């Protein structure tokens, strides 16, 4: 609204400036014509006037001294006075004091009625004075009085008419000639044969008027250059004005002035325009828009200071073009509007741009309303939503009659409390976001049915202020609850398939591991049943017992792994891993090792939280595995170390190492290297180690070379966080 007010004010100011310049140009043009036609003539007449006035003044001076002079002196003065009078007469003859009036009458016939009548009275009086002897003419003569009275009035009338454009240069020229005649009109009357009475009643008045007129002429002449410059400036302004400036004569019903040809501005050739009716512009306005023009004219006639309107017109090819007009009263006569000054601007391209923008806006609106996502434009500083295609409450299923309960911003009431800090951090990051960056956030919102819906927003910078700060950002909000649910189900399906694969592999491996000792037992039992030698029978019996022990151990390991897979831990305590190492050595039977283990335990080990029985079991398996692959005379090495965030248990053997291709599989279930198979292991020990460590949130690793291998168990330092619990059954089996 403010922009429109400023635009109208600017147009009106421009219009007022155009009016002032136009008036100045018209007035100065008439004055130029008047000055040029009279300047030379006036100078010539004033020169002759001085030749008349000087001897007349001398005669008047000598007349004052006639009474004081003697008879001889008076005679001399009379001779001189007669000579001066002759000189004045010769000057008067040069000026043509009383010329024929026919030339004057012909000129004044087309003037205003009042001026024409006044001129006729003056010229008739001059004709009568020409018809009587000079001796009968004096100051009291009625025709002299008429000329003396009416001439100044005629002068005033014609000057006013000239300024209004109602008198031509010919009128002014003839008027100047008449003024010069009356200016030097002198009546000389002889009295008593010796006394000459000099009477020039018009001289003083006409002389003063002539001097005033001459002063005005001089002033106007000095301003001629400035007026020409202003006229040139005015014409330049009109040429560079992006539009059409015109003066419309209401009485004549036509445009009397235009800054450029009308036919050119309205898209016609000159001949087509001339062939149209008198008021051409109105003819080419679209019929349903003509009332706008008429309404504006009526506003001005009713006293409005200005009026404006938009309308359409046809060009030469029949295409419609839009124009915008501003009009003001230009000339008023007797309270009646006579002329209108206006400016017209072609706004067709602007209208087309507006129409295209509106079409794009409608298209965008249709697209956004058809989209299932919420599209929004947000004020980054105040978080005020400038635009959104769908209300979040509608997306969450809230009835519209309940919306007011959550005003002004539903996010404050519907977002999950646990997600508010992340959302606030997200908004803070938006204020420093780069132009091409996209910032995403997932959070939960409460739906109308009480469930929590998972939402994802994607935001990017839309605009910046003059300081380069983020002012607004645009974003898209998706309800990804169903997608997340589908993703969860797909993950569970993949997990279930993986479990099935592992179980199938586990069953296959278990079957193999169980079948081998059973086959040995079956073979030994068969041989025992056939053998008669007690020594053979005893040997086979011992073999059967060994396989039964192996089977029992295998079944225990299988049950342990199944329990680890099935349930959480219990009996969580703060644990010193150095003490766990000592207990594991006892359980592993380290006292019977030929070479006792070498211990390097850190004295400042921080504690961890976990299940002590499970950790002892994991360390036992690692120690037994290292002892199994080390030469009997080579002790294994056990080390503990710690950082601020992690503690590590390392167990090193001095065996032949693990082949490089086997390292990724050493913690797999039932995996055995060739040497491991000869050692009588179940192939589940290291798998249980990995499972126990992972349950405690740790990781396992192995490094190997031909000189031996090092197994590492790494745990996070206790920070007060809770750990999942184990089942009581598992604890019982591990105790």
C-alpha positions as CSV (number, residue, x, y, z in Angstrom):
1,X,0.0,0.0,0.0
2,X,2.8,2.4,0.9
3,X,4.5,1.6,-2.5
4,X,1.3,2.5,-4.3
5,X,0.9,5.8,-2.4
6,X,4.5,6.8,-3.2
7,X,3.9,5.9,-6.8
8,X,0.7,8.1,-7.0
9,X,2.5,10.9,-5.2
10,X,5.4,10.7,-7.7
11,X,3.1,10.7,-10.7
12,X,1.1,13.7,-9.3
13,X,4.3,15.6,-8.6
14,X,5.5,14.9,-12.2
15,X,2.1,15.9,-13.5
16,X,2.3,19.3,-11.7
17,X,5.8,19.9,-13.0
18,X,4.5,19.2,-16.5
19,X,1.6,21.6,-16.1
20,X,3.9,24.4,-14.9
21,X,6.4,23.9,-17.7
22,X,3.6,23.7,-20.3
23,X,2.1,27.0,-19.1
24,X,5.5,28.7,-19.1
25,X,6.2,27.5,-22.6
26,X,2.9,28.7,-24.0
27,X,3.2,32.1,-22.4
28,X,6.8,32.6,-23.4
29,X,6.0,31.7,-27.0
30,X,3.4,34.4,-27.3
31,X,5.6,36.9,-25.6
32,X,8.5,36.1,-28.0
33,X,6.3,36.9,-30.9
34,X,5.1,40.2,-29.3
35,X,8.6,41.3,-28.4
36,X,10.1,40.7,-31.9
37,X,7.2,42.4,-33.7
38,X,7.4,45.6,-31.6
39,X,10.9,46.0,-30.4
40,X,12.4,47.5,-33.5
41,X,9.3,49.6,-34.2
42,X,9.2,50.9,-30.6
43,X,12.9,52.0,-30.7
44,X,12.3,53.9,-34.0
45,X,9.2,55.6,-32.7
46,X,10.8,56.6,-29.4
47,X,13.6,58.2,-31.4
48,X,11.2,60.4,-33.3
49,X,9.3,61.1,-30.1
50,X,12.4,62.7,-28.6
51,X,12.8,64.9,-31.7
52,X,9.3,66.2,-31.0
53,X,9.4,66.5,-27.2
54,X,12.7,68.4,-27.1
55,X,11.5,71.5,-29.1
56,X,8.2,71.4,-27.3
57,X,9.9,71.6,-24.0
58,X,11.9,74.6,-25.3
59,X,8.7,76.3,-26.5
60,X,7.2,75.8,-23.0
61,X,10.3,77.3,-21.3
62,X,10.3,80.4,-23.6
63,X,6.5,80.9,-23.1
64,X,7.0,81.3,-19.4
65,X,9.3,84.3,-20.2
66,X,7.1,86.2,-22.7
67,X,5.4,88.4,-20.1
68,X,8.7,89.6,-18.6
69,X,10.4,90.3,-21.9
70,X,10.1,93.6,-23.6
71,X,8.5,94.2,-26.9
72,X,11.7,93.5,-28.7
73,X,12.5,90.5,-26.5
74,X,9.1,89.0,-26.9
75,X,9.4,89.3,-30.7
76,X,12.7,87.4,-30.6
77,X,11.3,84.7,-28.4
78,X,8.3,84.3,-30.7
79,X,10.6,83.8,-33.7
80,X,12.6,81.2,-31.8
81,X,9.4,79.5,-30.6
82,X,8.1,79.4,-34.2
83,X,11.3,77.8,-35.4
84,X,11.0,75.1,-32.6
85,X,7.4,74.5,-33.5
86,X,8.4,74.0,-37.1
87,X,11.0,71.4,-36.1
88,X,8.4,69.6,-34.0
89,X,6.0,69.6,-36.9
90,X,8.7,68.1,-39.2
91,X,9.2,65.3,-36.6
92,X,5.5,64.8,-36.4
93,X,5.3,64.4,-40.1
94,X,7.9,61.7,-40.0
95,X,5.8,59.7,-37.5
96,X,2.6,60.1,-39.5
97,X,0.6,61.6,-36.6
98,X,-2.9,60.9,-38.0
99,X,-2.6,58.2,-40.6
100,X,-5.5,56.7,-42.6
101,X,-7.6,54.5,-40.3
102,X,-8.5,51.9,-42.8
103,X,-5.4,49.8,-42.1
104,X,-6.2,49.8,-38.4
105,X,-9.8,48.8,-38.9
106,X,-8.9,45.7,-41.1
107,X,-6.7,44.4,-38.3
108,X,-9.0,44.8,-35.4
109,X,-12.0,43.2,-37.1
110,X,-11.2,39.7,-35.8
111,X,-10.5,40.7,-32.2
112,X,-12.7,40.4,-29.2
113,X,-16.0,42.3,-29.4
114,X,-15.1,44.7,-26.6
115,X,-11.7,45.5,-28.1
116,X,-13.2,45.8,-31.6
117,X,-15.8,48.3,-30.4
118,X,-13.2,50.3,-28.5
119,X,-10.8,50.4,-31.4
120,X,-13.7,51.5,-33.7
121,X,-14.6,54.4,-31.4
122,X,-11.0,55.6,-31.3
123,X,-10.5,55.3,-35.1
124,X,-13.8,57.1,-35.7
125,X,-12.6,60.0,-33.5
126,X,-9.4,60.2,-35.4
127,X,-11.3,60.3,-38.7
128,X,-13.3,63.3,-37.4
129,X,-10.2,65.1,-36.2
130,X,-8.7,64.6,-39.7
131,X,-11.7,66.3,-41.2
132,X,-11.6,69.6,-39.2
133,X,-9.0,72.4,-39.4
134,X,-6.2,72.1,-36.8
135,X,-7.2,75.5,-35.5
136,X,-10.5,74.1,-34.3
137,X,-8.8,71.3,-32.3
138,X,-8.0,71.9,-28.7
139,X,-7.8,70.0,-25.3
140,X,-11.5,70.4,-24.8
141,X,-12.5,68.9,-28.1
142,X,-14.7,65.8,-27.5
143,X,-12.9,63.6,-29.9
144,X,-9.5,64.5,-28.2
145,X,-11.1,63.5,-24.9
146,X,-12.4,60.2,-26.3
147,X,-9.1,59.3,-27.7
148,X,-7.4,60.3,-24.5
149,X,-9.7,58.1,-22.4
150,X,-10.2,55.0,-24.6
151,X,-6.7,54.4,-25.9
152,X,-5.2,53.2,-22.5
153,X,-8.1,50.9,-22.1
154,X,-7.6,49.4,-25.5
155,X,-3.9,49.0,-24.7
156,X,-4.8,47.0,-21.6
157,X,-7.3,44.9,-23.4
158,X,-5.0,43.9,-26.2
159,X,-2.1,43.1,-23.9
160,X,-4.4,40.8,-21.9
161,X,-5.7,39.1,-25.0
162,X,-2.2,38.6,-26.4
163,X,-1.2,36.8,-23.2
164,X,-4.3,34.6,-23.5
165,X,-3.5,33.8,-27.1
166,X,-6.6,35.8,-28.4
167,X,-4.6,38.5,-30.2
168,X,-2.0,38.1,-32.9
169,X,1.3,39.9,-33.6
170,X,-0.5,42.0,-36.2
171,X,-2.8,43.4,-33.5
172,X,0.2,44.2,-31.3
173,X,2.1,45.9,-34.2
174,X,-0.9,48.1,-35.1
175,X,-1.5,48.9,-31.5
176,X,2.1,50.1,-31.1
177,X,1.7,52.3,-34.1
178,X,-1.5,53.8,-32.7
179,X,0.2,54.4,-29.3
180,X,3.1,56.2,-31.1
181,X,0.6,58.5,-32.9
182,X,-1.2,59.4,-29.7
183,X,2.0,59.8,-27.8
184,X,3.0,62.8,-29.9
185,X,-0.4,64.1,-30.6
186,X,0.0,67.9,-30.1
187,X,-2.6,70.6,-30.7
188,X,-1.1,74.0,-31.5
189,X,-3.6,76.8,-31.5
190,X,-2.8,80.5,-32.4
191,X,-4.2,83.0,-29.9
192,X,-4.2,86.8,-30.5
193,X,-1.6,86.5,-33.3
194,X,1.4,86.8,-30.8
195,X,0.8,84.0,-28.3
196,X,1.2,80.3,-29.1
197,X,-0.5,77.9,-26.7
198,X,1.2,74.5,-26.6
199,X,-1.2,71.7,-25.5
200,X,-0.3,68.0,-25.3
201,X,-2.6,66.4,-22.8
202,X,-1.8,62.8,-23.8
203,X,1.9,63.2,-23.7
204,X,2.6,62.6,-20.0
205,X,0.3,59.6,-19.7
206,X,1.3,57.9,-22.9
207,X,5.0,58.6,-22.2
208,X,4.8,57.0,-18.8
209,X,3.0,54.0,-20.3
210,X,5.6,53.7,-23.1
211,X,8.4,53.8,-20.6
212,X,6.8,51.1,-18.5
213,X,6.2,49.0,-21.6
214,X,9.8,49.5,-22.7
215,X,11.0,48.3,-19.2
216,X,8.9,45.2,-19.5
217,X,10.2,44.5,-22.9
218,X,13.8,44.8,-21.6
219,X,13.1,42.5,-18.7
220,X,11.5,39.9,-21.0
221,X,14.4,40.2,-23.5
222,X,16.9,39.5,-20.7
223,X,14.9,36.3,-19.8
224,X,14.6,35.1,-23.4
225,X,17.7,32.8,-23.1
226,X,16.4,31.4,-19.8
227,X,13.0,30.7,-21.3
228,X,14.5,29.0,-24.3
229,X,16.6,26.8,-22.0
230,X,13.5,25.9,-19.9
231,X,11.5,25.2,-23.1
232,X,14.3,22.9,-24.3
233,X,14.4,21.2,-20.9
234,X,10.7,20.7,-21.0
235,X,10.8,19.2,-24.4
236,X,13.6,16.9,-23.3
237,X,11.7,15.8,-20.3
238,X,8.6,15.0,-22.4
239,X,10.8,13.0,-24.9
240,X,12.3,10.9,-22.1
241,X,9.1,10.4,-20.1
242,X,8.1,6.7,-20.3
243,X,4.6,7.5,-21.5
244,X,2.3,9.8,-23.3
245,X,1.7,13.4,-22.1
246,X,-1.4,15.1,-23.5
247,X,-3.8,18.1,-23.1
248,X,-7.4,17.3,-23.8
249,X,-9.8,20.1,-24.6
250,X,-13.1,19.2,-23.0
251,X,-15.1,21.8,-25.0
252,X,-13.6,20.8,-28.4
253,X,-13.6,17.1,-27.4
254,X,-10.1,16.5,-28.8
255,X,-6.5,16.3,-27.8
256,X,-4.8,19.6,-28.4
257,X,-1.3,18.7,-27.3
258,X,0.7,15.5,-27.2
259,X,4.3,14.8,-26.2
260,X,4.5,12.2,-29.1
261,X,2.1,11.2,-31.9
262,X,-0.9,9.5,-30.6
263,X,-0.9,6.9,-33.4
264,X,2.7,5.9,-32.5
265,X,2.0,5.5,-28.8
266,X,-1.1,3.4,-29.4
267,X,0.5,1.1,-32.0
268,X,-1.0,2.5,-35.3
269,X,0.4,4.0,-38.5
270,X,-0.4,7.6,-39.1
271,X,-2.9,7.1,-41.9
272,X,-5.0,4.6,-40.0
273,X,-5.2,7.0,-37.1
274,X,-6.2,9.9,-39.3
275,X,-9.0,7.9,-40.9
276,X,-10.6,7.4,-37.4
277,X,-13.1,9.7,-35.8
278,X,-12.2,13.0,-34.2
279,X,-11.7,11.7,-30.7
280,X,-9.4,8.9,-31.9
281,X,-8.1,7.7,-28.6
282,X,-11.6,6.9,-27.2
283,X,-12.5,5.0,-30.3
284,X,-9.7,2.4,-29.7
285,X,-10.4,1.8,-26.0
286,X,-12.1,-1.5,-25.3
287,X,-15.8,-0.8,-24.9
288,X,-16.2,-2.3,-21.5
289,X,-13.4,-0.1,-20.2
290,X,-14.6,3.2,-21.6
291,X,-16.7,3.9,-18.5
292,X,-13.4,4.2,-16.6
293,X,-12.4,7.2,-18.8
294,X,-15.8,8.8,-18.5
295,X,-15.8,8.3,-14.8
296,X,-12.4,10.0,-14.4
297,X,-13.6,13.0,-16.5
298,X,-16.7,13.3,-14.4
299,X,-14.5,13.3,-11.2
300,X,-12.5,16.3,-12.6
301,X,-15.6,18.2,-13.6
302,X,-17.0,17.7,-10.1
303,X,-13.9,19.3,-8.6
304,X,-11.5,16.4,-8.0
305,X,-7.8,17.4,-7.9
306,X,-6.8,14.3,-9.9
307,X,-8.1,11.0,-11.1
308,X,-6.5,7.7,-12.3
309,X,-7.6,4.6,-14.1
310,X,-6.4,1.5,-16.0
311,X,-8.0,0.5,-19.3
312,X,-7.4,-1.6,-22.4
313,X,-7.0,-0.4,-26.0
314,X,-6.7,-2.1,-29.4
315,X,-3.6,-1.7,-31.5
316,X,-3.5,-1.8,-35.3
317,X,-3.5,-5.7,-35.3
318,X,-6.4,-5.9,-32.9
319,X,-4.4,-7.0,-29.9
320,X,-5.4,-5.6,-26.5
321,X,-2.9,-3.5,-24.7
322,X,-3.1,-2.2,-21.1
323,X,-2.4,1.4,-20.2
324,X,-2.5,3.4,-17.0
325,X,-3.5,7.1,-16.9
326,X,-3.3,10.0,-14.4
327,X,-5.3,13.2,-15.2
328,X,-5.6,16.6,-13.5
329,X,-7.5,19.8,-14.4
330,X,-5.3,22.0,-16.6
331,X,-7.5,25.1,-17.4
332,X,-10.8,26.2,-15.9
333,X,-12.9,29.0,-17.2
334,X,-15.6,30.6,-15.0
335,X,-15.7,27.5,-12.8
336,X,-16.1,25.2,-15.8
337,X,-13.4,22.6,-16.7
338,X,-12.0,23.5,-20.1
339,X,-8.8,21.5,-20.4
340,X,-7.3,18.3,-18.9
341,X,-3.6,17.4,-18.6
342,X,-2.7,13.8,-18.4
343,X,0.0,11.1,-18.6
344,X,-0.5,7.7,-20.1
345,X,1.8,4.7,-19.5
346,X,1.8,1.4,-21.4
347,X,1.7,-1.3,-18.7
348,X,1.0,-4.2,-21.0
349,X,4.3,-6.0,-20.2
350,X,3.7,-5.4,-16.5
351,X,0.2,-6.8,-16.7
352,X,1.5,-9.8,-18.6
353,X,4.2,-10.4,-16.0
354,X,1.6,-10.1,-13.2
355,X,-0.6,-12.6,-15.1
356,X,2.3,-15.0,-15.6
357,X,3.2,-14.7,-11.9
358,X,-0.4,-15.3,-10.8
359,X,-0.5,-18.4,-13.1
360,X,2.7,-19.7,-11.6
361,X,1.4,-19.0,-8.1
362,X,-1.8,-20.9,-8.8
363,X,0.2,-23.8,-10.3
364,X,2.5,-23.9,-7.3
365,X,-0.5,-23.7,-5.0
366,X,-2.2,-26.7,-6.8
367,X,1.1,-28.7,-6.7
368,X,1.7,-28.0,-3.0
369,X,-1.8,-28.7,-2.0
370,X,-1.7,-32.0,-3.9
371,X,1.6,-33.0,-2.1
372,X,1.3,-35.3,0.9
373,X,4.1,-33.5,2.7
374,X,4.0,-30.2,4.5
375,X,5.8,-27.4,2.6
376,X,6.5,-24.3,4.6
377,X,8.4,-21.0,4.7
378,X,9.6,-20.0,8.1
379,X,11.0,-16.8,9.6
380,X,14.3,-18.1,11.0
381,X,14.5,-15.5,13.8
382,X,10.9,-15.4,15.1
383,X,10.0,-19.0,13.9
384,X,6.8,-17.5,12.5
385,X,5.4,-19.5,9.6
386,X,5.0,-17.3,6.6
387,X,3.5,-20.0,4.4
388,X,2.4,-23.6,4.7
389,X,0.3,-25.8,2.4
390,X,-1.1,-28.1,5.2
391,X,-1.5,-27.6,8.9
392,X,0.5,-30.1,11.0
393,X,-2.6,-30.7,13.1
394,X,-4.5,-31.8,10.0
395,X,-1.7,-34.2,9.2
396,X,-1.8,-35.6,12.7
397,X,-5.6,-36.1,12.5
398,X,-6.8,-33.4,15.0
399,X,-10.3,-32.1,14.3
400,X,-10.4,-28.5,13.2
401,X,-12.7,-27.5,16.1
402,X,-9.9,-28.5,18.5
403,X,-7.1,-26.6,16.8
404,X,-7.6,-23.5,19.0
405,X,-6.5,-25.5,22.0
406,X,-3.0,-25.7,20.6
407,X,-2.6,-22.2,19.2
408,X,-0.4,-20.4,18.5
409,X,2.2,-23.1,17.7
410,X,1.3,-26.8,17.9
411,X,4.9,-27.8,18.0
412,X,5.2,-26.6,21.6
413,X,2.5,-29.0,22.6
414,X,2.7,-32.0,20.2
415,X,6.5,-32.6,19.9
416,X,7.9,-35.4,22.0
417,X,9.6,-33.8,25.1
418,X,12.8,-35.9,24.6
419,X,13.1,-34.4,21.0
420,X,12.8,-30.8,22.0
421,X,16.5,-30.2,22.7
422,X,17.5,-31.7,19.3
423,X,14.9,-29.5,17.6
424,X,16.2,-26.4,19.3
425,X,19.7,-27.3,18.3
426,X,18.5,-27.8,14.7
427,X,16.9,-24.3,14.6
428,X,20.2,-22.8,15.9
429,X,22.2,-24.5,13.2
430,X,19.7,-23.1,10.6
431,X,20.9,-19.6,11.4
432,X,24.5,-20.5,10.3
433,X,23.5,-22.8,7.4
434,X,25.2,-22.3,4.0
435,X,23.1,-21.4,0.9
436,X,23.2,-24.9,-0.8
437,X,23.2,-27.0,2.4
438,X,20.2,-29.1,3.5
439,X,19.7,-29.7,7.2
440,X,17.6,-32.7,8.2
441,X,16.0,-33.7,11.5
442,X,13.9,-36.6,12.8
443,X,11.5,-36.1,15.7
444,X,8.3,-37.5,17.1
445,X,4.9,-35.8,17.4
446,X,1.7,-37.0,19.2
447,X,-1.1,-37.8,16.8
448,X,-4.8,-37.4,17.6
449,X,-5.1,-41.2,18.5
450,X,-2.3,-40.8,21.1
451,X,0.4,-42.6,19.1
452,X,3.7,-41.0,18.3
453,X,4.4,-40.3,14.7
454,X,7.9,-40.1,13.4
455,X,8.5,-36.9,11.3
456,X,11.5,-35.8,9.2
457,X,12.1,-32.2,8.2
458,X,14.5,-31.0,5.5
459,X,15.4,-27.3,5.5
460,X,17.5,-24.9,3.4
461,X,18.1,-21.2,3.3
462,X,15.5,-19.2,1.3
463,X,16.6,-15.6,1.9
464,X,19.1,-13.4,3.7
465,X,18.9,-9.8,5.0
466,X,21.3,-7.0,4.0
467,X,23.8,-8.2,6.6
468,X,23.9,-11.7,5.0
469,X,22.1,-13.3,8.0
470,X,19.6,-16.0,7.3
471,X,16.2,-14.4,7.3
472,X,13.9,-17.2,6.1
473,X,14.2,-20.8,5.3
474,X,12.0,-23.2,3.3
475,X,11.4,-26.8,4.3
476,X,9.5,-30.0,3.7
477,X,8.1,-32.1,6.5
478,X,7.4,-35.8,6.0
479,X,5.5,-38.3,8.1
480,X,7.9,-41.2,7.9
481,X,6.2,-43.4,10.5
482,X,5.0,-46.0,8.0
483,X,8.3,-45.9,6.2
484,X,10.2,-46.4,9.5
485,X,7.8,-49.3,10.4
486,X,8.4,-50.9,7.1
487,X,12.1,-50.4,7.5
488,X,12.0,-52.0,11.0
489,X,10.0,-54.9,9.7
490,X,12.5,-55.4,6.8
491,X,15.3,-55.3,9.3
492,X,13.6,-57.8,11.5
493,X,13.0,-60.0,8.5
494,X,16.7,-59.8,7.5
495,X,17.7,-60.5,11.1
496,X,15.3,-63.5,11.3
497,X,16.8,-64.8,8.1
498,X,20.2,-64.4,9.4
499,X,19.3,-66.2,12.6
500,X,17.8,-69.0,10.6
501,X,21.0,-69.2,8.5
502,X,23.1,-69.2,11.7
503,X,20.9,-71.8,13.3
504,X,21.0,-74.0,10.3
505,X,24.7,-73.7,10.2
506,X,24.9,-74.2,13.9
507,X,22.8,-77.3,13.7
508,X,24.9,-78.6,10.8
509,X,28.1,-78.0,12.7
510,X,26.6,-79.3,15.9
511,X,25.5,-82.4,14.2
512,X,29.0,-82.9,12.8
513,X,30.6,-82.3,16.2
514,X,28.2,-84.6,17.9
515,X,28.4,-87.3,15.3
516,X,32.2,-87.6,15.4
517,X,32.5,-88.6,19.1
518,X,29.4,-90.8,18.8
519,X,31.0,-92.6,15.9
520,X,34.1,-93.1,18.0
521,X,32.0,-94.4,20.9
522,X,30.1,-96.7,18.6
523,X,33.3,-98.1,17.1
524,X,34.9,-98.6,20.5
525,X,31.9,-100.3,21.9
526,X,31.7,-102.7,18.9
527,X,35.4,-103.6,19.3
528,X,34.9,-104.1,23.0
529,X,32.1,-106.5,22.3
530,X,34.4,-108.6,20.1
531,X,37.7,-108.3,21.9
532,X,38.7,-111.0,24.4
533,X,42.0,-109.3,25.5
534,X,41.3,-107.3,28.7
535,X,43.9,-104.7,27.7
536,X,42.1,-104.0,24.4
537,X,38.8,-103.8,26.2
538,X,40.3,-101.4,28.8
539,X,41.8,-99.2,26.0
540,X,38.4,-99.0,24.2
541,X,36.7,-98.2,27.5
542,X,39.0,-95.3,28.2
543,X,38.4,-94.0,24.6
544,X,34.6,-94.2,25.2
545,X,35.0,-92.2,28.4
546,X,37.1,-89.5,26.7
547,X,34.4,-89.0,24.0
548,X,31.7,-88.9,26.6
549,X,33.6,-86.1,28.4
550,X,34.0,-84.3,25.1
551,X,30.3,-84.7,24.4
552,X,29.4,-83.3,27.8
553,X,31.7,-80.4,27.3
554,X,30.3,-79.7,23.8
555,X,26.7,-79.8,25.1
556,X,27.6,-77.4,27.9
557,X,29.2,-75.0,25.4
558,X,26.2,-75.2,23.2
559,X,23.8,-74.4,26.1
560,X,26.0,-71.5,27.1
561,X,25.9,-69.9,23.7
562,X,22.2,-70.5,23.4
563,X,21.7,-68.7,26.8
564,X,23.9,-65.8,25.7
565,X,21.8,-65.5,22.5
566,X,18.5,-65.7,24.4
567,X,18.7,-63.5,27.4
568,X,20.2,-60.4,29.1
569,X,22.8,-60.4,31.9
570,X,22.1,-60.1,35.6
571,X,24.2,-59.5,38.8
572,X,25.9,-56.3,37.5
573,X,28.7,-55.0,39.6
574,X,31.7,-52.8,39.4
575,X,34.5,-55.2,38.4
576,X,38.3,-55.0,38.7
577,X,39.6,-56.9,35.6
578,X,42.9,-57.7,37.3
579,X,41.0,-59.8,39.9
580,X,39.1,-61.4,37.0
581,X,42.4,-62.5,35.5
582,X,43.5,-64.2,38.7
583,X,40.1,-66.1,39.0
584,X,40.3,-67.1,35.4
585,X,43.8,-68.6,35.8
586,X,42.5,-70.7,38.7
587,X,39.5,-72.0,36.7
588,X,41.7,-72.7,33.6
589,X,44.0,-74.9,35.8
590,X,47.1,-72.7,35.2
591,X,48.7,-74.2,38.3
592,X,49.3,-77.3,36.2
593,X,50.9,-75.5,33.3
594,X,54.5,-76.6,32.7
595,X,55.5,-72.9,32.2
596,X,53.6,-70.5,34.5
597,X,52.0,-67.5,32.7
598,X,53.8,-64.2,32.8
599,X,51.6,-61.4,34.2
600,X,51.9,-57.6,33.5
601,X,48.9,-56.1,35.1
602,X,48.4,-52.3,35.3
603,X,48.2,-51.0,38.9
604,X,45.8,-48.2,38.1
605,X,43.1,-50.1,36.2
606,X,39.7,-48.4,36.3
607,X,36.7,-50.6,36.9
608,X,34.0,-51.7,34.5
609,X,30.5,-52.7,35.1
610,X,29.5,-56.2,34.1
611,X,28.7,-59.8,35.0
612,X,31.8,-61.2,36.8
613,X,31.0,-64.9,36.1
614,X,30.7,-64.2,32.3
615,X,34.0,-62.2,32.3
616,X,35.8,-65.0,34.1
617,X,34.5,-67.5,31.6
618,X,35.7,-65.3,28.6
619,X,39.2,-64.9,30.1
620,X,39.4,-68.7,30.8
621,X,38.7,-69.6,27.2
622,X,41.3,-67.1,25.9
623,X,43.9,-68.4,28.4
624,X,43.2,-72.1,27.6
625,X,43.3,-71.3,23.9
626,X,46.7,-69.7,24.2
627,X,48.1,-72.5,26.4
628,X,46.8,-75.0,23.8
629,X,48.8,-73.5,21.0
630,X,52.0,-72.6,22.9
631,X,55.0,-75.0,23.4
632,X,54.9,-76.5,26.8
633,X,58.1,-74.8,27.8
634,X,57.0,-71.4,26.5
635,X,54.9,-69.4,29.0
636,X,51.9,-67.4,27.8
637,X,51.9,-63.6,28.6
638,X,48.9,-61.8,30.1
639,X,48.8,-58.0,30.1
640,X,46.2,-55.3,31.2
641,X,46.4,-51.7,30.3
642,X,44.1,-48.7,30.5
643,X,43.3,-45.2,29.0
644,X,40.8,-42.6,30.2
645,X,38.1,-44.3,28.2
646,X,39.1,-48.0,27.6
647,X,40.7,-51.0,29.4
648,X,42.3,-53.9,27.5
649,X,43.2,-57.5,28.3
650,X,45.9,-59.0,26.0
651,X,46.8,-62.7,26.0
652,X,49.8,-63.7,23.9
653,X,51.0,-67.2,22.9
654,X,54.2,-68.4,21.2
655,X,52.8,-70.8,18.8
656,X,53.1,-71.0,15.0
657,X,50.6,-68.2,14.4
658,X,47.3,-68.1,12.5
659,X,47.2,-68.1,8.7
660,X,46.3,-64.7,7.4
661,X,43.2,-66.1,5.6
662,X,41.9,-67.6,8.8
663,X,42.1,-64.5,11.0
664,X,38.7,-63.1,10.1
665,X,37.1,-66.4,11.1
666,X,38.8,-67.4,14.4
667,X,35.8,-66.1,16.4
668,X,33.2,-67.9,14.3
669,X,31.4,-70.8,15.9
670,X,32.8,-74.3,15.3
671,X,35.8,-72.8,13.4
672,X,39.0,-74.8,13.9
673,X,42.3,-74.5,12.3
674,X,44.0,-77.8,11.5
675,X,46.1,-77.6,14.7
676,X,43.1,-76.8,16.7
677,X,41.3,-79.9,15.6
678,X,44.2,-82.0,17.0
679,X,43.9,-80.3,20.3
680,X,40.5,-81.6,21.1
681,X,38.6,-78.2,21.4
682,X,34.9,-77.8,20.6
683,X,35.4,-74.8,18.3
684,X,33.0,-72.7,20.5
685,X,35.4,-71.2,23.0
686,X,36.5,-68.1,21.1
687,X,32.9,-67.6,19.8
688,X,31.7,-67.5,23.4
689,X,34.5,-65.0,24.2
690,X,33.4,-62.7,21.4
691,X,29.7,-62.9,22.5
692,X,30.5,-62.2,26.2
693,X,32.7,-59.2,25.3
694,X,30.0,-57.8,23.0
695,X,27.3,-58.2,25.6
696,X,29.5,-55.9,27.8
697,X,29.7,-53.3,25.0
698,X,33.3,-54.2,24.1
699,X,35.2,-55.5,21.1
700,X,37.7,-58.3,20.4
701,X,40.7,-58.4,18.1
702,X,43.6,-60.6,17.2
703,X,47.1,-60.0,15.8
704,X,49.2,-62.9,14.6
705,X,52.6,-63.7,13.2
706,X,54.6,-66.9,12.7
707,X,56.1,-66.4,16.2
708,X,52.7,-66.3,17.9
709,X,49.3,-64.6,18.3
710,X,47.8,-62.0,20.7
711,X,44.1,-61.9,21.5
712,X,42.7,-58.6,22.9
713,X,39.5,-58.0,24.9
714,X,38.6,-54.3,25.0
715,X,36.0,-52.7,27.3
716,X,34.7,-49.2,28.0
717,X,35.6,-47.6,31.3
718,X,32.6,-47.4,33.7
719,X,30.7,-44.1,33.4
720,X,27.6,-44.9,35.4
721,X,25.5,-46.1,32.5
722,X,23.4,-49.2,33.0
723,X,24.1,-52.5,31.4
724,X,21.6,-55.2,30.4
725,X,21.3,-58.2,32.8
726,X,21.7,-61.9,32.3
727,X,19.3,-64.7,33.1
728,X,19.8,-66.6,36.5
729,X,20.1,-69.9,34.6
730,X,23.1,-68.7,32.7
731,X,24.8,-67.5,35.9
732,X,24.2,-70.9,37.6
733,X,25.9,-72.7,34.8
734,X,28.9,-70.4,34.8
735,X,29.3,-70.5,38.6
